Amino acid sequence: MVETLNGVVRAAVLVFAVSSMLSVGLAHDWRAIVGPLRDWRKVVRALATNFVLVPLLAVFVIQIISLERPHAIGLFLVASAAGAPFLIKLAESGETDVALGTTLLVVLLPATIVYMPLVVPLALPDAAVSTAAIARPLVLTMLLPLAVGLVAHAYAQPLAARLQPLAARVSTAALLVIIAAQVLANLPAIVAIFATPAIVAALLLVAGAFVIGYALGGPSRASKEVLGLGTAQRNIGAATVVATQAIGDVDAVAMVIVTSLVGFAILFPAAALMRSRWGGSPAESD
């Protein structure tokens, strides 16, 4: 039963990543995504926030909270992985700038592919992290569908307009399946973590990452919201790949999953609050 549920999770993650990134590409002109990359200050802020400040936050949390080693490893892996496809769904839920969120993914995904194989072995000398193991699924399931969607939007707009709502609905359904199957497949390990200080550590990491991203997001509300959500929503897929293939510890994997569930529990209500509190588009409020 557990193996079946894990298979469902793997398939649903694949479907979600492909459909969500394809949906974004189908809905946006490539200039809207590439344009913000010209502002090097925003790029530097995004990189520093996600790959310096959040890992340092994880180290601080691990120092102040007594965690079992597998849980500490899982927390650090989550803090080291940025650029999650769930950011697109969060941006849509908060009615904030989805194109800007996609730009952030374009910045963070390649950086994660380079960053994790370099940093994780320094922090965890026993781990043998394969660059290819991290890079391959990220490129094939996220960057490639985004590129296909952008090309379709540019050269086949009627087709893109018909496919985009379908891709969006598929990504929503896949997200619900991921959450349900993860909980059912890992229920004993998840319940065990909720009885330890590890749950507090996960809460501090997610909430602290959101505050850091929001505070450093820049002058506009849209950029604050997107960097806040994008910094707090870590790349659980990349963290899971490293936890399973390089670490091989069930409790470390469970910590990654619990932290992802904590992220969902905090960030989707936060996105809904953004929508209900301010209303309208970010551009109208800036």
N, C-alpha and C positions, 0 to 999 in steps of 0.2 A: 504493500500500500504506500509506504513512504517513498519507495523508489519510483512508483508511478507518479506520485505528486511532485517529486523532484523533476521528473521528466516533463510534467505539465508546466512547471515553473520555467524550465529552460526554454521550452517552446514559446511560452507566453512572453518571456523577456525578448526573445528574438522578434516575435510578431510586433510587440510594442515598440521596440527600437526602430524597426524598419518602417512601420506605419506612421509613427509620430514624426520622424524626420522626413518621410516622403510627403506627409501632409503639409509640413512647413514649407518645403521646397515648392510644392504645387501652388501654395497660396501667396508666395512672395517673389518679387523681382530680385534678382541676384544683387543689384546695386544697393538695395535696402539692407542687405546682410553684410556686404563687403565694405560699404561706405564708412561705418563707424570704426573700422580697423585703421583708418587714416589718422585717428586721434591716438597717438602713441601713449599719451598720459593715461587714457582709459585702459589701454591694453596692459600697461605696466601695473596699474592699480589692480586689475583683475588677476594678473599673474602673482603679484606679491600677496594679495589677499588669500588666494586659494592654495598657493604652494609654499608660503612662508608663515603667514599668521595662523592659518588653521592648523597645520601640523604642530606649530609651537603651542597653540591652545590645547591640542591633544596631549602633548608632553606635560603641560602644566596640570591638566586634569588627572593624568595618570600619577603625577607626583603627589597631589593632594588627596586622592581617593585610592584606598588600598584595593587594587584589583588583582585577581588571579592572572597569571602570565598570559594564558590564551585570550582572556578578555581584553587585556591591555594591547595585545598584538592586533586583535580585531579592530579595536578602536583606532589604533594608529593607521591601519590599512585604510579604513574609511576616511580618515583625515587626509591621507596622502592622495586620494583619488578624486579628481574633479571632472566636471563636464558630464552631467547626467541627462539622459533624454527626458526624464521626468520634468525637467525645467520647462519644457514646452507646455506640458499640461498645466503646470503651476502658473505660468504666465497667462495662459488662456483662462484659467479659473479666476485669477486676479484682475482680468481685463487690463493687463499692462502690456508693454511693448514686446510682442512675440518675436518680431524681427530682431530686436536688440538681444533678446534671449538666445536666439539662434546664433547671432554673432558671437556671443559669449561662449557658446558650445564650440564654435569653430576655432576659437582661441584656446579653450581649455582641453579639448580632446587630444590634439597632437601633443600638447604640453604634458598631459598625463602619461601618454605613451612613452615619452622620453624620461619623465621625472621618476615614475615609480621604480623602474629597474635600477636607477641610480641611487635613490634615497633609501628604499626599503632594505637592501643588503647592508647599508651602513647602520641602520637602526636595528635590524634583525640579522645578524651575521649568519645565522643558521639557514636563512631562506635563500633559495636559488631561484630568482625571478627571471622568467624568460620574456624578453622584449616582444618576441613574436606572439607569445601566448596572450599578452595584453593588447598588442596592436591589431592583430588580425580581426577579432570580433568587433572592435571599435570602428575600424575602417570599413569593413564589409556591411555591418548592420546600421551604421549611423552616417558616416561621411558619404558613402556611395549612394544610399537612398536620397539624401539631401541633394546631392549633385544631380541625380536623375530628375527629381522634382523641379529643381531650378531650370533645367534644360527644357522640361515639358512646359513649364510656365512661360518660358521665353519663346518657344517655337510652336507650341500646340495649346494655346490658351483655352479654347473650348473644351478640349479633352481634360486639361488640368482642372478646369472649373467643375466638371462632372465627377472626377475622381477624388478631389480633395475632401468633400464631406464624407465619402465612404471611408477614406483613410483615417479621418478624424474619429469616426464612430468605432472603427476597428481598434484604434489605439486606446480608446476609453474602455472598451470591453476587455482588452488584454490587460490593462492596468488592474481592473477589478479581479481578474483571474489570478494575477501575480500575487496580490495581497492575500486573497483567500487561500491559495495553494501553499504559499510560504508559511502561513500560520499553521495550517493543518499538518504540513510535512515536518515541521520543526517544533511542534508544540511542547514536548517535554523539555528540550533544551531552552526554549524561550521562557517557559514558566520558571525554570531554574534560575535564569538570569534575572527575572523580575524579583527574585527573593534575595538578590545580592546588590552591593553598591554599584554594580555595572550599569544598572538602569539609570542611576543618577548621572553617571559619567556620560552616557549616551545623550541624555537630556541637556547636559551642560554643553556638550560639543555642538549639537544641532542649534540650540538657542544662541550660544556664543558666536557661532559662525554666521548666523543671520544678522546679529547685531553688528559684527565686524563688517560684513559686506554692505549692509545698509548705510553704516556710518561713512564708509569710504566710497560710496557709489557715485559721488559727484553732486552737482548742484540741482539736477532735475529729479522730480519724483520718480519718473520712469526708470532712470538709471539706478537710483537708490533701490527701488523695488526689485529690479532684475538682478542686480549684483547681490542683494540680500538673499533672494530666493536661490540664485545660482550658486552662491557660496555655501549656503546651508544644505542644499540638496546635493550630496556627494555622489560620486559615480560608484554605485553599489555593484554594478556588473564587473568593473575592473577590480574592485576590492575583493569580490567573491572569487574571481579567477585566481588572484594571488593567494587567497586564503586556502583554496582547495588544491591548487596545483603546486604551490611553492611551500606552503606551511603544512597543509594536510592535517589540521587539527579541527575536530568537530566543534569544539567550544569556540574556537576563533571564528569559524564560519557562522555559528549561531549568534555571536556578538555582532558580526556584520549585518546579519538579517534583522536583529533586534534594533540596531541603530537605524536601519532603513525604515522599519515600521514606526520608530519614534519620529523620524523625519516626516513621514506621511501624516502622522497624528498632529504634528505641530504646524507644518507648512501649508497643508491644504486649508485648514481653518484660517491661517494667517492670510493666505491669498483671498479667501472669501471675505475677510475683514477689510482688506484693501478695496475690494470691489464695493462692498456695502457702505464703507465709511466715506469714500471719496466720490464714487460713482463716475461715469463718463470715462473717456480715454485719458491716459496720462498727458497726452499732448494738450488737452483742453485745460488741465489743471496746472501745468507748469507756467 
